Amino acid sequence: TIVIRSQINPDTIDLIIMDNGPGIDGISIKDLWLPGQTTNSNGTGLGMTIVKDAVEDLNGTVEVIAKGEMGGAEIRITLPIIGS
């Protein structure tokens, strides 16, 4: 199961993505962001690197919890709200 939540704050919006899978295991959160680091034999190790770069290009932040609210991985992306 995958759940996506959003939370609007005065100056930012949070996107929270969580699942009930096994969580992040076999790699440290610090190394998760490095290109080529993966625990999946078919993986490229580029997914989280691309996420982090894209979020930071938008002046946001990304945080990962190895075992979140649902037991699996939890990712929180915070982006600034651009005024109209």
N, CA, C and O of each residue as an XYZ file, in Angstrom:
336
protein
N       0.840     -1.172      0.000
C       0.000      0.000      0.000
C       0.888      1.240      0.000
O       1.863      1.316      0.747
N       0.546      2.200     -0.835
C       1.252      3.477     -0.891
C       0.251      4.579     -0.574
O      -0.849      4.607     -1.126
N       0.635      5.480      0.311
C      -0.211      6.613      0.667
C       0.552      7.891      0.359
O       1.732      8.016      0.687
N      -0.124      8.832     -0.271
C       0.453     10.146     -0.559
C      -0.420     11.187      0.125
O      -1.631     11.239     -0.091
N       0.210     12.014      0.952
C      -0.504     13.076      1.664
C       0.115     14.411      1.300
O       1.287     14.491      0.930
N      -0.681     15.446      1.409
C      -0.155     16.801      1.252
C      -0.587     17.623      2.457
O      -1.650     17.403      3.039
N       0.253     18.561      2.808
C      -0.042     19.456      3.922
C       0.387     20.854      3.504
O       1.555     21.089      3.193
N      -0.561     21.775      3.501
C      -0.259     23.147      3.112
C       0.020     23.960      4.367
O      -0.797     24.006      5.287
N       1.174     24.595      4.392
C       1.613     25.459      5.482
C       1.604     26.897      4.974
O       1.378     27.112      3.783
N       1.838     27.882      5.825
C       1.807     29.274      5.350
C       2.755     29.562      4.173
O       2.380     30.280      3.246
N       3.972     29.014      4.202
C       4.952     29.331      3.158
C       5.425     28.124      2.359
O       6.179     28.271      1.396
N       4.985     26.929      2.754
C       5.455     25.710      2.094
C       4.319     24.714      1.922
O       3.254     24.838      2.527
N       4.576     23.736      1.088
C       3.685     22.577      0.976
C       4.542     21.339      1.208
O       5.649     21.230      0.681
N       4.021     20.414      1.999
C       4.700     19.149      2.264
C       3.989     18.055      1.485
O       2.760     17.974      1.485
N       4.774     17.216      0.822
C       4.268     16.013      0.172
C       4.868     14.842      0.925
O       6.090     14.726      1.015
N       4.034     13.979      1.464
C       4.496     12.847      2.243
C       4.102     11.578      1.508
O       2.924     11.340      1.242
N       5.098     10.770      1.184
C       4.865      9.516      0.490
C       5.306      8.406      1.429
O       6.442      8.411      1.903
N       4.417      7.452      1.705
C       4.762      6.371      2.627
C       4.179      5.062      2.130
O       3.211      5.035      1.369
N       4.794      3.977      2.582
C       4.285      2.656      2.212
C       4.404      1.693      3.380
O       4.983      2.015      4.417
N       3.851      0.515      3.192
C       3.909     -0.499      4.234
C       4.869     -1.622      3.876
O       4.740     -2.741      4.372
N       5.833     -1.319      3.012
C       6.839     -2.297      2.616
C       7.871     -2.524      3.711
O       7.640     -2.176      4.869
N       9.004     -3.103      3.350
C      10.025     -3.436      4.340
C      10.825     -2.240      4.851
O      11.628     -2.384      5.774
N      10.620     -1.085      4.274
C      11.391      0.089      4.681
C      12.745      0.113      3.981
O      13.004     -0.669      3.066
N      13.582      1.006      4.422
C      14.921      1.130      3.832
C      15.865      0.319      4.702
O      16.042      0.602      5.887
N      16.459     -0.681      4.100
C      17.329     -1.595      4.827
C      18.519     -1.921      3.935
O      18.371     -2.050      2.720
N      19.678     -2.053      4.525
C      20.853     -2.436      3.743
C      21.616     -1.257      3.174
O      22.608     -1.452      2.472
N      21.177     -0.038      3.457
C      21.871      1.166      3.000
C      21.559      2.275      4.000
O      20.433      2.379      4.487
N      22.540      3.087      4.299
C      22.302      4.192      5.232
C      21.561      5.317      4.520
O      21.659      5.461      3.301
N      20.833      6.098      5.275
C      20.107      7.236      4.693
C      21.103      8.177      4.010
O      20.813      8.717      2.942
N      22.255      8.369      4.610
C      23.280      9.244      4.031
C      23.703      8.752      2.640
O      23.854      9.550      1.715
N      23.891      7.441      2.498
C      24.329      6.870      1.223
C      23.203      6.756      0.206
O      23.460      6.603     -0.988
N      21.975      6.828      0.661
C      20.813      6.724     -0.219
C      20.843      7.782     -1.324
O      20.349      7.546     -2.427
N      21.418      8.936     -1.029
C      21.427     10.057     -1.971
C      22.554      9.966     -3.000
O      22.556     10.718     -3.975
N      23.505      9.063     -2.800
C      24.653      8.970     -3.696
C      24.298      8.224     -4.977
O      23.646      7.182     -4.922
N      24.723      8.749     -6.143
C      24.438      8.051     -7.396
C      25.087      6.665     -7.406
O      26.228      6.492     -6.976
N      24.347      5.704     -7.897
C      24.864      4.343     -8.027
C      24.668      3.482     -6.797
O      24.957      2.286     -6.842
N      24.188      4.045     -5.700
C      23.967      3.269     -4.480
C      22.571      2.657     -4.521
O      21.576      3.376     -4.608
N      22.501      1.345     -4.458
C      21.217      0.660     -4.509
C      21.300     -0.673     -3.782
O      22.378     -1.255     -3.666
N      20.185     -1.147     -3.302
C      20.114     -2.486     -2.731
C      19.330     -3.408     -3.656
O      19.147     -4.587     -3.354
N      18.873     -2.875     -4.771
C      18.094     -3.636     -5.750
C      19.037     -4.120     -6.844
O      19.705     -3.309     -7.486
N      19.099     -5.415     -7.063
C      20.028     -5.965     -8.059
C      19.751     -5.440     -9.471
O      20.651     -5.434    -10.311
N      18.529     -5.003     -9.739
C      18.189     -4.456    -11.053
C      18.153     -2.927    -11.042
O      17.820     -2.309    -12.053
N      18.491     -2.317     -9.912
C      18.396     -0.870     -9.785
C      19.624     -0.149    -10.323
O      20.700     -0.731    -10.461
N      19.436      1.127    -10.621
C      20.549      1.952    -11.097
C      21.144      2.800     -9.981
O      22.272      3.280    -10.093
N      20.388      2.984     -8.908
C      20.862      3.840     -7.834
C      20.759      5.314     -8.170
O      21.460      6.138     -7.582
N      19.894      5.652     -9.108
C      19.749      7.052     -9.517
C      18.456      7.694     -9.032
O      18.353      8.921     -9.025
N      17.474      6.908     -8.629
C      16.159      7.442     -8.287
C      16.178      8.520     -7.224
O      15.676      9.621     -7.449
N      16.749      8.222     -6.072
C      16.736      9.195     -4.974
C      17.687     10.358     -5.243
O      17.462     11.466     -4.755
N      18.746     10.118     -6.015
C      19.644     11.207     -6.407
C      18.887     12.214     -7.266
O      19.020     13.424     -7.079
N      18.098     11.712     -8.203
C      17.315     12.578     -9.082
C      16.262     13.330     -8.286
O      16.061     14.526     -8.495
N      15.583     12.631     -7.366
C      14.572     13.280     -6.516
C      15.206     14.437     -5.747
O      14.697     15.557     -5.768
N      16.314     14.160     -5.074
C      16.963     15.191     -4.251
C      17.390     16.388     -5.098
O      17.147     17.534     -4.721
N      18.026     16.124     -6.239
C      18.467     17.214     -7.116
C      17.287     18.048     -7.603
O      17.365     19.277     -7.618
N      16.195     17.397     -8.003
C      15.026     18.126     -8.507
C      14.390     18.973     -7.409
O      14.032     20.128     -7.639
N      14.250     18.403     -6.224
C      13.645     19.136     -5.112
C      14.513     20.323     -4.724
O      13.994     21.416     -4.497
N      15.827     20.127     -4.644
C      16.723     21.225     -4.290
C      16.747     22.306     -5.369
O      16.894     23.486     -5.053
N      16.604     21.919     -6.636
C      16.519     22.912     -7.721
C      15.290     23.802     -7.559
O      15.272     24.935     -8.040
N      14.265     23.287     -6.883
C      13.039     24.049     -6.628
C      13.067     24.724     -5.251
O      12.035     25.165     -4.746
N      14.270     24.800     -4.648
C      14.478     25.412     -3.327
C      13.731     24.682     -2.222
O      13.297     25.298     -1.249
N      13.584     23.379     -2.371
C      12.913     22.573     -1.365
C      13.880     21.658     -0.640
O      15.090     21.691     -0.862
N      13.309     20.839      0.233
C      14.099     19.852      0.966
C      13.405     18.504      0.878
O      12.200     18.420      0.645
N      14.184     17.459      1.066
C      13.637     16.108      1.090
C      14.245     15.374      2.283
O      15.446     15.450      2.539
N      13.386     14.669      2.996
C      13.794     13.920      4.178
C      13.267     12.499      4.041
O      12.155     12.288      3.556
N      14.059     11.532      4.465
C      13.646     10.131      4.390
C      13.692      9.515      5.779
O      14.635      9.734      6.539
N      12.669      8.748      6.098
C      12.623      7.959      7.324
C      12.624      6.497      6.884
O      11.770      6.077      6.103
N      13.580      5.730      7.386
C      13.733      4.335      6.956
C      12.497      3.496      7.246
O      12.079      2.693      6.412
N      11.915      3.677      8.418
C      10.698      2.948      8.795
C       9.737      3.976      9.382
O       9.857      4.368     10.543
N       8.800      4.397      8.575
C       7.888      5.470      8.953
C       6.601      4.986      9.581
O       6.517      3.880     10.114
N       5.609      5.841      9.505
C       4.301      5.628     10.146
C       3.639      4.308      9.763
O       3.011      3.659     10.600
N       3.778      3.909      8.494
C       3.125      2.674      8.025
C       4.052      1.459      8.101
O       3.667      0.359      7.703
N       5.254      1.650      8.603
C       6.194      0.546      8.732
C       7.231      0.499      7.632
O       8.319     -0.045      7.825
N       6.908      1.062      6.482
C       7.850      1.097      5.374
C       8.529      2.450      5.283
O       8.505      3.235      6.230
N       9.129      2.712      4.150
C       9.822      3.979      3.934
C       8.830      5.145      3.948
O       7.661      4.998      3.591
N       9.331      6.294      4.368
C       8.532      7.521      4.349
C       9.414      8.640      3.821
O      10.530      8.847      4.299
N       8.909      9.348      2.844
C       9.643     10.449      2.225
C       8.809     11.710      2.367
O       7.625     11.725      2.034
N       9.440     12.771      2.867
C       8.762     14.066      3.024
C       9.492     15.082      2.160
O      10.677     15.352      2.353
N       8.762     15.636      1.208
C       9.285     16.686      0.334
C       8.613     17.988      0.747
O       7.387     18.067      0.819
N       9.415     19.002      1.016
C       8.893     20.313      1.371
C       9.315     21.301      0.292
O      10.499     21.452     -0.007
N       8.319     21.970     -0.285
C       8.569     22.944     -1.357
C       7.987     24.288     -0.969
O       6.942     24.352     -0.322
N       8.661     25.373     -1.363
C       8.103     26.683     -1.074
C       6.877     26.963     -1.934
O       6.784     26.515     -3.077
N       5.944     27.710     -1.364
C       4.781     28.149     -2.128
C       5.158     29.470     -2.764
O       5.597     30.400     -2.087
N       4.981     29.541     -4.071
C       5.313     30.753     -4.800
C       4.067     31.614     -4.883
O       3.032     31.176     -5.387
N       4.167     32.837     -4.390
C       3.014     33.750     -4.375
C       2.558     34.119     -5.767
O       3.341     34.092     -6.717
N       1.296     34.462     -5.883
C       0.755     34.812     -7.213
C       0.825     36.290     -7.435
O       0.419     36.775     -8.491
